[in-house]
């Protein structure tokens, strides 16, 4: 009887794992560099959505001086842009 109960518990655990796996598989992936982004598909952690496109966090960030931008960017006309 104990063995049968353990088997039933294992079956239930496996069913739950399958449901979780299916849900994760169907989740919308996040967007990377130049991927399209919108409400149902956000950008990944190191990117942000600028006019529907995922761009690096440094790109197009508002700034007042060059120190507001990442090292590889500079402040021009109030926004961080890549240095040449």
Residue pairs with C-beta under 8 A, 6 or more apart in sequence:
28 40
28 41
29 41
30 41
30 42
30 43
30 44
30 45
31 37
31 41
31 42
31 43
31 44
31 47
31 49
31 54
32 43
32 44
32 47
32 54
33 47
33 54
33 55
33 56
34 53
34 54
34 55
35 41
35 43
35 53
35 54
36 52
36 53
36 54
37 43
37 49
37 52
37 53
37 54
38 49
38 52
42 49
43 49
43 54
44 54
46 56
46 57
47 54
47 55
47 56
47 57
48 54
48 55
48 57
49 55
50 59
50 60
57 70
58 69
58 70
58 72
58 73
58 80
58 82
59 73
59 80
59 81
59 82
60 79
60 80
60 81
61 68
61 69
61 73
61 79
61 80
62 68
62 78
62 79
62 80
63 69
63 75
63 78
63 79
63 80
64 75
64 78
65 75
66 74
66 75
68 75
68 80
69 75
69 80
70 80
72 82
72 83
73 80
73 81
73 82
73 83
74 80
74 81
74 83
75 81
